[in-house]
Structures are given as C-alpha cells and as structure tokens.
Amino acid sequence: MGKLRLEAFSDAVIAIIMTIMVIELKVPHGSEWSALEPLWQVFFTYILSFLFLGIYWTNHHHMMHAVSRVNGKILWANLHLLFWLSLIPFVTGWMGESDFEPIPTAAYGMDLLFAAIAYYILERTIIAHEGKDSKLKAAI
C-alpha cells in the first residue's frame, strides 16, 4: 500500500501533540515580567519537549521520503512510536509542575527512551520490508 496516509496521519498526530502541549501552558497572573518567574520550569519543559517532537517529526519525514510502500507491520510500528510520543504532553506537564522531582523526571526520560526504541523498531521494520539493497538503508 502507499505511504501517503501514514505520513499524513503521523503529521496530524504530532501536530495535535504539540498543540496539546501549548494549550497546557498556564497564563501568568500579572502583567509584569516577574509574573513569568514561577512558570519558568513549565516553559522550559515545553521548549525541551517541543524540540524532541520536532526532531522526531523531521526524522520521520526524511525516513518516509526513502520509503516506497508500507505494510501492516510498518503501520503498527508507526502507531507504537506515536503512542510513546502522545505521552509527551503528560510527562512534560508532570515534570514541569513538580519542580523536576526524581519520579516525574524519570518518567519523562523513560518516555523518551521508549519513543527512541519505537523509532528504532519502525526503522528496522521498514528496512526489512524495503529489502537489503533499498535506498532507505543507504540513507540511514
């Protein structure tokens, strides 16, 4: 099957994840710059997570350019990646609101680890489907 639906769906999910993260940001109480001070941790975690999602989006985009077709295994591997990415707003908010306490920070790190593993699984699944001599293997 073609890859366009997979690309469009993945782009939409990542865009929604980024939107959820920005909606979660609280508006400061006050109109002075000092009103932003209590929110610095939440804003910092937002920036960090936005960058991670941006990296995943661009890498996914480049990988999909090298793919000629997808199958069911690739679809499920892609959903696996999107699952872990979809948890980023939750762990981002928890870490930012908890002053970087160890458990929320570890949960954030674990989510990023599982997303990296899922991306690796997606990459290997695509390479197995495309074949050993594919242009994808040369690109990666």
Disulfide bonds with the S-S distance in Angstrom:
none
